[in-house]
Amino acid sequence: MALPACAARALGPPLQPERGAPARTTCPRRHSRVEAELAASRPGAVAASVRAGPPRGVSRGFNSQPLLDDPLKASSSVAGAARTPLFALLPRGRRRRMHDLRRRWDLGSLCRALLTRGLAALGHSLKHVLGAIFSKIFGPLASVGNMDEKSNKLLLALVMLFLFAVIVLQYVCPGTECQLLRLQAFSSPMPDPYRSEDESSARFVPRYNFSRGDLLRKVDFDIKGDDLIVFLHIQKTGGTTFGRHLVRNIQLEQPCECRVGQKKCTCHRPGKRETWLFSRFSTGWSCGLHADWTELTSCVPAVVDGKRDARLRPSRWRIFQILDAARNFHYITILRDPVSRYLSEWRHVQRGATWKASLHVCDGRPPTSEELPSCYTGDDWSGCPLKEFMDCPYNLANNRQVRMLSDLTLVGCYNLSVMPEKQRNKVLLESAKSNLKHMAFFGLTEFQRKTQYLFEKTFNMNFISPFTQYNTTRASSVEINEEIQKRIEGLNFLDMELYSYAKDLFLQRYQFMRQKEHQEARQKRQEQRKFLKGRFLQTHFQSQGQSQSQSQSQNPSQNPSQNPNLNANQNVTQNLIQNLTQNSSQKENRESQKQNPGQEPSDGSASNGTNDYIGSVEKWR
């Protein structure tokens, strides 16, 4: 039944889609309803729906047939649409935002669907791969089902025994350091953990001749007594990191107490209220900021004795003070390559560091402004270029390590008019070398693991975690040409010579301690072999004594000298002892000659080895 012509003219032209409207990409049924409501809210919507037919995705019998069959319902719907428009009153921007929101929702649904299907495909592929692997590994076990019941029980018992052994091994010997798990005969040799940090060989050609006393550093440090470790902290040598290791990374009976948010830690002796460490992170800068050798040897005894406010002792008492400090005070320090240290200090000064709190006390007084002028006029020297830093003749960064390790009272402190410059430099260098050599310990920033090893062997104190070698620093980030490097080396020529001396002494000490450690380990293995041989001979002598007593009890009238078998056994035993002792002594002589090719073998080595061996045998008798 068709509508009247007047009604068709009133309805107007067909409904056209808006310009820029997005295409429909989701459920057609749902959006057909939305479009129907939108069309119903505008004039001519009913006519457009009549002429265009039902929306896409909607059947002919849904909402279209009743409208065509009943024109009264259609006219009533037109009147209702005119009274209550749904989306006609919304602005165009609001409708566009709604369309964009619908499009984004459709894109998210598509992404979720693709992700779900991709994960399902990946899980399916992984399932096939794992199935193939398990079939290859456990395929032979499938034949167990064809075996008889007795074989199945035997295989099950073996598997259970293996699992039980693994569990017991984990309880008895946890960790990777277990002696039972060290199969050295079947494994490749372990790399040396103390190999040179620059990946070069640990052996080197020494340049200086040091005595055994200079190389052997073994401090009987009594932490429960009056011994004290004094850390001389030179600027930009890695002393901050090493100082933190001393208070946070040492295995002690009573560890240092370090609270959160505080730089200083409390390092007391076991059962006492006294400190065993004099450093930045334990006692603070008690003798001034970055106090040098001259300040520490004058200040530490007074601070330890509780005389913090007392004046420093005069120079004539200095020799007695040094002897008193050498009795209980063990000085340690860290050195660094002079060029790297100089560049690092320059970068630190650029950031605003001044070290104005340093006292520079020498011979009981600080230096005057004429003796120690300043390189800058403002509050700090921040932002200074490298050329300006090098051009200042009063810069304390020049040869800082020699100055801080030497006895400045020998050259008149900071008064440069006491002696000529050449003589002054020579005295300072020799004093720094002597103090460094007689220190209890010193380390190098470029060899962190060797520094840790020598400290542990010197003080018999072990660190919890190993040291870390940092090859990338602020100094390494500075790019300089060869000309600037030569000039820095010229400004620090005393430090360059001191560092060469210190590096040679450091590496010789390290090599000496490693050889000593290998000798002690070899001696321990020899003692274990002697112990086993003595135990074997003990059981042999006991069995011979029992056989002799039994034979004498059976034939009491027989003379022992008339028994040739007994004499032969005694001769064989004596020959066995002589051969074993000779072999062991010869082996020890060969090993000692390999280690010390220049030494002549001692004459009493064989006799000493024989006496030690016979003594061990007599002990087990």
Salt bridges, closest charged atoms under 4 A:
GLU18 OE2 - ARG42 NH2 2.71
GLU18 OE2 - ARG95 NE 3.01
GLU35 OE2 - ARG24 NH1 3.30
ASP100 OD1 - ARG103 NH2 3.10
GLU149 OE2 - LYS153 NZ 3.54
GLU177 OE1 - ARG182 NH2 2.78
ASP192 OD1 - ARG514 NH2 2.94
GLU197 OE1 - LYS450 NZ 3.89
GLU199 OE1 - ARG195 NE 3.90
ASP227 OD2 - HIS330 NE2 3.83
GLU253 OE1 - LYS224 NZ 3.55
GLU274 OE1 - ARG269 NE 3.63
ASP324 OD1 - ARG327 NH2 2.60
GLU345 OE1 - ARG341 NH1 2.61
GLU345 OE2 - ARG400 NH2 2.71
GLU371 OE2 - ARG365 NH2 3.11
ASP391 OD2 - LYS387 NZ 3.00
ASP391 OD1 - ARG487 NH2 2.46
ASP407 OD1 - ARG318 NE 3.34
GLU497 OE2 - LYS433 NZ 3.56
GLU517 OE2 - LYS457 NZ 3.85
GLU517 OE1 - ARG514 NH1 3.81
GLU520 OE2 - LYS516 NZ 2.62
GLU588 OE2 - LYS530 NZ 3.85
GLU591 OE1 - ARG522 NE 3.26
GLU618 OE2 - ARG621 NH1 3.04
